[in-house]
Amino acid sequence: MRGDLSFSGDFECGNVGPVERVSLWEWVIMVRPDSHNERQRLWFDFKVSNTEAGQRVLFTLPNMSKGKSMYREGFTPLVRSLKRPTWQRMPSDQVCAHDLPASRLLFSPS
């Protein structure tokens, strides 16, 4: 069904881990550890497909390392799509970094 997102990291540098749908519009995405350091997750790279025109979603990445400090420095994720074929930085008002309470962690990183 359209809008029922599909996630993939089956490409060089893809590091998506388990993904769980929380609600109609929210997904929790775990990222795999950085190469050569099992304790750090400083970046993420994954593909989302099966989107619907105009669809708005919330992605929560609870196991990122230093996410708050990166976003405070003005870093935001880069995105591209069929409508936006060149990489563009997400507007900072669409990105939020904060610590999640333990109850929000729906599964443990593997």
C-alpha positions in Angstrom: 0.0 0.0 0.0 1.3 3.5 -0.9 2.6 5.4 2.1 3.6 2.2 3.9 7.3 3.1 3.8 10.1 0.7 3.0 13.6 1.3 4.3 16.9 0.0 2.8 20.6 0.3 3.5 21.6 -2.2 0.7 24.2 0.1 -0.8 27.7 1.4 0.0 27.7 3.2 3.3 24.0 2.3 4.0 23.7 1.7 7.8 20.0 1.3 8.6 19.3 -1.2 11.3 15.9 -2.4 12.6 13.0 -0.1 11.8 9.7 -0.2 13.6 6.5 1.6 12.7 5.0 3.4 15.7 2.0 5.0 14.2 0.5 6.0 10.9 3.1 8.6 10.4 6.0 7.7 12.8 9.0 5.3 12.5 11.8 4.5 14.9 15.0 3.8 13.0 18.0 2.2 14.6 21.4 2.8 12.8 24.2 0.3 12.8 27.5 1.3 14.4 30.2 3.2 12.6 33.0 1.1 11.0 35.8 0.2 13.4 34.0 1.6 16.4 31.0 -0.4 17.8 30.2 2.3 20.3 29.6 5.2 17.9 26.9 6.1 15.5 27.8 9.6 14.1 26.0 9.4 10.8 23.2 7.6 9.0 22.5 6.8 5.4 19.4 4.9 4.2 16.8 4.9 1.4 13.1 5.3 1.9 10.7 4.1 -0.8 7.0 3.6 -1.4 6.2 7.2 -0.3 3.0 9.0 -1.1 2.8 12.5 -2.6 2.5 15.1 0.2 3.2 12.5 2.9 4.7 13.9 6.1 6.5 11.5 8.5 8.5 11.6 11.7 11.7 9.5 11.9 13.2 9.0 15.3 16.8 7.7 15.5 17.3 7.0 19.2 20.8 5.5 19.1 22.7 8.3 17.4 25.9 9.5 19.1 26.3 13.3 19.7 23.1 14.1 17.8 22.3 17.1 19.9 25.7 18.7 19.4 25.7 18.2 15.7 22.3 19.8 15.2 23.2 22.7 17.5 26.1 23.4 15.2 23.7 23.7 12.2 24.1 20.3 10.7 20.9 18.8 9.4 20.3 15.7 7.3 20.7 15.9 3.5 17.8 14.6 1.5 16.9 14.1 -2.2 13.9 12.7 -4.0 12.4 12.6 -7.5 11.1 16.1 -7.0 14.3 17.2 -5.4 17.0 15.5 -7.5 20.0 17.3 -5.9 21.0 16.9 -2.3 19.6 19.6 -0.1 19.9 20.2 3.6 16.7 19.9 5.6 15.5 23.2 7.1 16.6 23.4 10.8 13.0 24.0 11.9 12.2 20.5 10.6 14.9 18.8 12.7 14.8 18.2 16.4 17.4 16.6 18.6 16.7 15.6 22.1 17.2 12.7 24.5 14.4 10.2 24.5 13.1 8.7 27.7 13.9 5.0 28.0 10.2 4.1 27.5 10.4 5.4 23.9 13.1 2.9 23.0 11.0 0.2 21.3 13.9 -2.2 20.7 17.6 -2.5 21.5 20.3 -1.9 19.0 21.9 -5.2 17.8 
